[in-house]
């Protein structure tokens, strides 16, 4: 079956058409600047990327352009939309209502809307994608795959904050966690590569991208994860602060004359390694800077790696041991220096690094030595393929 995977944001939309039999992406791309001016990026597998400026006042036009590109005579990858069997949508927040992916019905849309409060920037945009696909491809099944669902197995001791209980009851304030599709996908691959039974294993996944989170997975169920009510908690990220003393907010607001929205903007967009280094949120720039003697760039990388190592250490406690650690996403997959720095704190676990494998580029691989007590892997995440698989399983 061919599955259209849609990740719809407020002014952009990423898509892939995947053949679920071969698990190959037939075409990938994105629409940018929806509601502003509009640009379509379309890349059929094995061919040149095509960028076209097209007026996209709403998501309706954007998705129509995607469908036209997929079916056009010149470089389309399908003859007609009849070939699309289903559409899989990334939905950011499923609250406590959704513990797994579901086929979208009117009731499901209502339930997702009830979670809008928890992700006011993301969920409404995700739903625009759903409604537009329903309109432009009537009768095709749409499936919702939630960023939060994988983490719903966390026990209350992991998801409750030390806050008045009524905030949980009245406003559903608790830890939810994000990147669930990736943690799910990568933990499965890690168990398979390690040759352990997923249902009888202790796995820590470090999803280190621009947004970054860690999860502790025991016997195939998430026990804890570093992001919280929102993706701001946990690791030091590209531009997000991660964990800080909450009192800093009041302190900075007073000193800088900021209101709560101003402080949140600093914590989300001007902090993390970008804020620390005053150079860049991208680890390629930080490495280059650090190698050229930029001390703040080197400090940002140290702070980042130290926080990751501390979280891994705490999750070893949460799991009472660990069999496998997996690094994934942009930094996890591509920054050997960061992996090495993180693992340098974990020698007490009996982890030894295979430097050649760590420094090599390429496919999913073991980067610990064969006698290391814990197996450490680099695994490329593929959230779109995971969404495709779950869509096929449900339709
Ligand atoms: P997201 O999906 O959260 O936007 P990604 O998982 O795509 O993020 O990761 C993007 C980040 O990965 C970049 O900001 C950069 O820091 C890092 N990255 C990508 N390639 C490399 C590389 N070759 N070396 C070091 N870091 C890299």
Boltz pocket constraint, residues with backbone or C-beta under 6 A from the ligand:
constraints:
  - pocket:
      binder: B
      contacts: [[A, 208], [A, 209], [A, 210], [A, 211], [A, 212], [A, 238], [A, 281], [A, 282], [A, 283], [A, 284], [A, 329], [A, 330], [A, 331], [A, 334], [A, 335]]
      max_distance: 6.0
